[in-house]
Amino acid sequence: MGRKDGLVGLASNVDLPPPDISVANAIQYYGKVGFSALETVVLLGGHTVGVTHCSVIKDRLYNYKGTQSADPDLDAFYVFFLGNIICHNDPNAVDMFVFLDSPDSVLTVDNSYYKMLLAHKGILPIDNAIAFDPSTSGYVNDLANNNDYFLDLFGKTIVKMGLIGVLIGNQGEIRQVCSRTN
């Protein structure tokens, strides 16, 4: 039982927006597959259990837009913490992973991600952007202040996402092990 996967798994087949996509472009991107602006913000709430790597955010910590300093939209103490504890500014440093949510909630699907955004602690540029863009900031506030509301919408939005591009007939297979074809 389950959704069919393709018979080939290639990273080049993955179509996800970049972490520095603008809010308008993110809304347009997800709008093409039927999501509203609110649903786009809710989908980004999946970052509540997500991670990235230091290599993805190093410029935000050390050379934001060529300024030789951190992104001013990030909380200064958080920049200090990330830069000195996790993402060292050393080309030989291990490319550590960084949780996209608060340390006490990284394995829990909850609205703490939105609370982090309101505190200027959004790891990816799109995270911080949705918190303060006039077209999405109200949604972020509502989701940050009501965990039940987030959980209800997140469940519905994930189900909706699961209905995109469903394979039928002999177009794919239900994998016995998710990470490889049968």
C-alpha positions as CSV (number, residue, x, y, z in Angstrom):
1,M,0.0,0.0,0.0
2,G,1.3,3.4,-0.8
3,R,2.0,6.0,-3.4
4,K,3.9,4.9,-6.5
5,D,7.5,6.1,-6.9
6,G,9.3,6.4,-10.2
7,L,11.5,3.5,-11.5
8,V,14.6,5.8,-11.4
9,G,15.7,8.0,-8.6
10,L,17.9,10.9,-9.6
11,A,18.6,14.1,-7.8
12,S,18.4,15.9,-11.1
13,N,14.7,15.0,-11.2
14,V,13.9,16.9,-8.0
15,D,12.1,20.1,-8.6
16,L,12.3,22.3,-5.5
17,P,12.8,26.0,-5.3
18,P,16.2,27.3,-4.0
19,P,16.5,28.5,-0.4
20,D,16.9,32.1,-1.4
21,I,13.7,32.3,-3.6
22,S,11.7,35.4,-3.0
23,V,8.4,35.3,-1.3
24,A,6.6,36.3,-4.5
25,N,8.4,33.7,-6.5
26,A,7.7,31.0,-3.9
27,I,4.0,31.8,-4.0
28,Q,4.1,31.7,-7.8
29,Y,6.0,28.4,-7.8
30,Y,3.6,26.6,-5.5
31,G,0.6,28.4,-7.1
32,K,1.4,26.6,-10.3
33,V,0.5,23.3,-8.6
34,G,-2.6,24.7,-6.9
35,F,-1.4,26.1,-3.6
36,S,-2.5,29.4,-2.1
37,A,-0.1,31.8,-0.4
38,L,-1.3,30.5,3.0
39,E,-0.7,26.9,1.9
40,T,2.8,27.9,0.7
41,V,3.6,29.3,4.2
42,V,2.2,26.1,5.7
43,L,4.3,23.9,3.4
44,L,7.4,25.8,4.5
45,G,6.4,24.8,8.1
46,G,7.7,21.4,7.1
47,H,11.1,22.9,8.0
48,T,10.0,22.2,11.6
49,V,11.8,18.9,11.2
50,G,14.2,19.9,8.4
51,V,17.9,20.4,8.2
52,T,20.3,22.2,5.9
53,H,24.1,22.4,5.7
54,C,26.5,25.1,6.7
55,S,27.6,25.5,3.1
56,V,24.1,26.6,2.2
57,I,24.0,29.4,4.8
58,K,27.6,30.4,5.2
59,D,27.2,33.6,3.1
60,R,24.3,34.7,5.4
61,L,26.7,34.3,8.4
62,Y,29.9,35.8,7.0
63,N,29.4,37.6,3.7
64,Y,25.8,38.5,3.1
65,K,25.5,40.0,-0.4
66,G,29.2,40.7,-0.5
67,T,29.2,42.8,2.6
68,Q,31.8,40.8,4.6
69,S,29.2,40.6,7.5
70,A,26.1,38.7,8.5
71,D,22.6,39.1,7.1
72,P,21.2,42.0,9.2
73,D,17.8,40.3,9.2
74,L,19.2,37.5,11.4
75,D,19.3,37.8,15.2
76,A,22.9,38.8,16.2
77,F,23.2,36.3,19.0
78,Y,21.9,33.6,16.7
79,V,24.5,34.5,14.1
80,F,27.2,34.3,16.8
81,F,25.9,30.9,18.0
82,L,25.7,29.5,14.5
83,G,29.1,30.9,13.4
84,N,31.0,29.9,16.5
85,I,29.4,26.6,17.4
86,I,28.2,25.0,14.2
87,C,29.3,26.8,11.0
88,H,32.9,27.8,11.4
89,N,34.3,30.2,8.8
90,D,37.1,27.8,7.8
91,P,37.3,26.3,4.3
92,N,38.5,23.1,5.8
93,A,35.6,22.8,8.3
94,V,33.3,19.9,8.1
95,D,30.0,20.8,6.4
96,M,27.9,20.3,9.4
97,F,24.1,20.1,9.3
98,V,21.9,22.8,10.8
99,F,18.4,22.3,12.1
100,L,15.8,24.6,10.6
101,D,13.9,24.7,13.9
102,S,14.6,25.4,17.5
103,P,16.9,22.9,19.2
104,D,14.3,21.8,21.7
105,S,11.8,20.9,19.0
106,V,13.8,19.5,16.0
107,L,12.0,16.1,16.0
108,T,8.5,17.4,16.6
109,V,6.1,18.7,14.0
110,D,4.8,21.8,15.7
111,N,4.6,25.6,15.2
112,S,7.9,26.4,16.8
113,Y,9.4,27.0,13.4
114,Y,7.1,30.1,13.0
115,K,8.1,31.3,16.5
116,M,11.8,31.1,15.4
117,L,11.0,33.2,12.3
118,L,9.4,35.9,14.3
119,A,12.5,36.0,16.5
120,H,14.7,36.6,13.3
121,K,16.1,33.1,13.5
122,G,15.0,31.7,10.1
123,I,17.9,29.7,8.8
124,L,17.1,29.9,5.1
125,P,16.5,33.2,3.4
126,I,13.0,32.2,2.4
127,D,12.2,31.4,6.0
128,N,13.1,34.9,7.3
129,A,11.4,36.5,4.2
130,I,8.0,34.9,4.8
131,A,7.9,36.2,8.3
132,F,8.3,39.8,7.3
133,D,6.8,40.1,3.8
134,P,3.5,41.9,4.0
135,S,1.8,39.2,1.8
136,T,2.7,36.4,4.3
137,S,3.6,37.9,7.7
138,G,0.0,37.7,8.9
139,Y,-0.1,33.9,8.2
140,V,3.2,33.4,10.0
141,N,1.8,35.3,13.1
142,D,-1.4,33.2,13.0
143,L,0.6,30.0,12.7
144,A,3.1,31.0,15.4
145,N,0.3,31.7,17.9
146,N,-1.8,28.6,17.3
147,N,-0.2,25.1,17.2
148,D,-3.6,23.4,16.6
149,Y,-4.3,25.7,13.6
150,F,-0.8,24.9,12.1
151,L,-1.2,21.1,12.7
152,D,-4.7,21.1,11.1
153,L,-3.5,23.1,8.0
154,F,-0.2,21.2,7.7
155,G,-2.0,17.8,7.6
156,K,-4.4,19.0,4.9
157,T,-1.6,20.7,2.9
158,I,0.7,17.6,3.0
159,V,-2.2,15.4,1.8
160,K,-2.8,17.9,-1.0
161,M,0.9,17.8,-1.9
162,G,0.7,14.0,-2.0
163,L,-1.9,14.3,-4.8
164,I,0.4,16.1,-7.2
165,G,1.7,14.0,-10.1
166,V,0.4,10.7,-8.9
167,L,1.7,7.8,-11.0
168,I,-0.9,5.3,-12.3
169,G,-0.8,2.0,-14.1
170,N,2.7,0.8,-15.0
171,Q,4.2,4.3,-14.5
172,G,6.0,3.4,-11.3
173,E,6.1,1.1,-8.4
174,I,5.4,1.0,-4.7
175,R,8.8,0.5,-3.2
176,Q,9.5,-2.1,-0.6
177,V,12.4,0.1,0.7
178,C,11.9,3.8,0.1
179,S,15.5,4.6,-0.7
180,R,15.8,2.2,-3.6
181,T,13.8,0.7,-6.5
182,N,12.5,-2.8,-6.1
